[in-house]
Amino acid sequence: MRICGNSITFGDYTVEDACQRLAAAGCNAVEIWPPHLAGCRTPTLLRQFRDFAAELGLELWGLNAVGADYYQPFGARENYERTLAGLKADVDYALELGVEDVMVWEGVRPVDSDAPAADLLAVLVDLFTEAIDYARPKGVRFTAEPHPFTLGMDNGFMKALCDRLDRDHFGVLFDFCHYGVGQPKTYVEAIYDLGSRIQHLHYSDTDCLTSELHYPPGLGRLNLKAMNQALLKIRFAGTSTLDMYGYPVPEQGYRWGLPLYRQALVEIGLGDEGG
């Protein structure tokens, strides 16, 4: 059973510390945050980092580029082109790292913009169509992570975006905390509504009030049993990460959260009791 943590949870630590702490907590895989690898300035250093992670028993899984500075696709044409170039660069960097999944924004409405949502959707469809055309031959896929303040927290918008793109190379990253805050009364229904468009999970809990604060499973207010059941009913067969981003004691958070996360993977159908 893959028990994946994310290095961004330990964003104040070095990547060495982050990986060591995730491995010690019981993870066997890690989702990488690009700023953590700023020191890996050459392909050789990236290979040596991969070797280091392997020695810790950590599989490298995914590049979490959500919130990258380059991602500003709306407005002037140069914004769009810079964003597209950033997505392509992340595809190439992911392959250098040895992973095939790139996690990104879907889109934040520009400040003071009254553009119709349909116009913003059209820009994103064009953007990701071009990015996917670049990524597809390389075997890389994108997952987009709606936040409480992004366009995709509207299920209709996110469904329309997914349905106009290649489903094999684009899908929803469903973050339990973000949906608990962005849709505090309908986060379970959102799973059924988005259905097979969901391809990756950021599993966590939340107080359903505080954006970007991911609690260990069982220590927040989410109905995790209902969410697990919904994922089972939609036959979710994607991937997942235990996300503690923003939690003040992340190392302990992983220790507290891992038993329930393991059980959740069994309930969802992504593992077995002996995994």
N, C-alpha and C positions, 0 to 999 in steps of 0.2 A: 504494500500500500504506500503510495506516495504521500508523505507528510511534508508539505511545502510551506515554508515561511517566507517572509519578504524582508529584504535588507533595509528597505526604507523605514521600517519600524524602528531600526537602530540607526537612524540618520545622523545622530550626533556622535556615533562611534566610527572608527575606521572600518573599512570593509573586512579587515582581518578579524577585528573584535566582533563585528556583526555576525560573520559566518561561524566563528567559534561559539558564540552564545546560542545561535540557532541550533547548531549541532548538539551542544550540551543539553539543550532543552528537549531534544528528541526529534528534531526535524531531520529528514533525509534528502531534502531538496530546498533550493532557494531561488526565489524570484528576485532578479537583480535591478537595483536602482542605478541608472547611469552615472550620477555624480559620485557614487561610491568608487567608480573605476577611473576617476580622473587621473590617478597616478599610473594607470596601465596605458602608457602612451604609445606603445608599439605592439604589433602582433605577437612578438615574443613574450612580452609581459602579460598579455592576455592569456596566452597558452600556459604560462607559469601560474597565473591565478586559477585557471581551470584545474591544473594539477593540485594546487593547494586545496581547493574545494573538494576534489575527489578524495584526497587524503583524509579529510574530515568526514567523508561519507556523504557528501552533499552533491546531488545532481543539480546542475544548473538548469533552471526552467524559467524562460521568459525574461524579457526586458521591459521593465516598467517605466515608460517614458511619459506617463500621464502628467500633464501640467508643464511640459517643457516650454521654455521661453519662446522658442521659435513658432509655437502653435498659435497663430493669429490669422486665420484664413480669410477673414472678412474685410471689406473696405477696399483699399487700393490693390491693384493687380500685383504689385510687388509683395504685399502681405501674403497673398495666395501662393506666389511662386516660392517665397521663402519657406512657407509652411510645407509645401510639397517637397522641396529640397530637404527639409528636416526629416520628413517621413522616410524618404528614400535613404538618407544617411543612417537612420535608425535601423532600417532593414539590413543594410550592409554591416553595421556594427553588431547587430544581433547574430548574424552569421559568423562574424569573426569570433564572437563569444561562444558560438556553438549552440545557439538556441534559435527557435523558429517562430516564436510568438512575441509580438510587439504590442504592448498595451498603451493606449493613447487617449486623449480627450475625444469627444465628438464635437463639441463646440459650445462656446460661451457667447451669448448675445453681446454685441459691442455696446459699450456705454453710450447712452443717449440715442440709441438706434431705434427707430420705429419701423424697420423693414419687416414686411410680412414674413411669418415663419416659413412660408413656401419658398420665398426667395433665398433664405438662409439654407434651407434644405437643399435647394438646387446647387448652391455653392459646394456644400459638403458632398453631395453625390458626385459632382465633377471631380472634387479633390480626391476622394477615396477611390473613384474609378481609376484615375491616373496612378495613384499610389499602389493599388492592387495590380494594375497592369505591370508595374515594375516588380512587385513582390512575388507575384504568382510563379514566374519561371524559376524563382529562387527557393520556392517552397515555404515562403513566410506568410503568416496570416496576421491580421490586425484584430484586436478586440478593443471596443470603445467603452469607457467607463463613465456613465452618467453620474453627476453629482447633484446635490440639492439645488445648485445654482446654474446648472447647464441645461441646454436645450433638450437633451435626451431624457431628462427626468419626466417629460411628457411622453407617455407611452406611445401615443399616436405618432409623434415625431420620430421616435426611435424605431418604431416598427416600419415606418415609411422609408427611413434611411436604410435599414437592413434589407428591406424587400427590393430595393433598387440596386443592390450590390451583390457581388458573388458571395453566396453564403459559405462557400468553402474557405474563403479568405477574409471574411469580416463577420463579426458578431458582437453580442453584448457581453460586457464584463459586468456582472451583477454583484455590486458591493452591498452586503447586508446593512452596514452602517448607513451608507448614502441613501438607500431606499427607505430605511427606517426613519430617517430624518426628513427626506424629501416627500415621502408618502406614508406618514405615520399611521394612517388608518387603512391603507390599501396595499401595503408592501407584499402581503401574501398573494393578493389578487394580481399584483404586477407580475409575479412569476407565471401564473396561468396565462396572462395576457401576452407576455413576451414569448412564452413557450420555447420552441426550439431555437429561437434566435439567441438565447442565452448559451454562451459557449465557455465562459470561465466565471468562477465565483471568487469573491473576496469574502471569506466566511468570517463573521465576527458577531458581536452584539453591540448594542447602542442604548443610550438613554432616550433616543427618539427626539432629541432636542438639539444636540451639539454636533454641528458639522465637523467632520474630520477627526472625531474621537471614537476610535474603535475599541470596544470593550472585549475582554475575553468572553467566549461563549458561556452563557449561563449567568453572567454578572450584570447584564443589562435588562432591557424590557421587552425584547423581541420574543415572539412566539416561535421559537426555533423548531419545535416539533411540527407545527403547521407548515413552516417553510420547507423543512425536510420532506414532508409528505407531498407538498406541491411539486418539488423537484422530482420526486419519484414518479408522480403521476404524469408529468410532462416528459418522462423518460430522459431526463438530463443525463448525458453521457460525456460531458466535457471534463474540464480540469478545474482545480481549485487551489487556493492559498489561504492559510490561516493568517489573517491580517490584524495586527495590533497597533497600526499606525496611530500616533497621538496619545497612546496610553502611557501614563507616567512611569510605570514600572514594567517595561515590556518583557524583560527576561522572566520575571515571575508571572506575567500575564500569559506567556506561552506555557509555562508549567501548569497554571490553573486551567487554561483553555484546551490543551491538547487532548485530555481524556474525552471531553464532550465532542471535540472535533473528530476524533477517531470514530466515535460512535455515530456521529452524523454521517460520515462517509459510508458506513455500513447501512444506515437507514436509507440514504439516497441511492445506494446500489453501486457505489464506487470502490468498495472494498469488502473484506470479510473479517470476521472476528479474529482470525489468526494472522491477518495481514500486518 
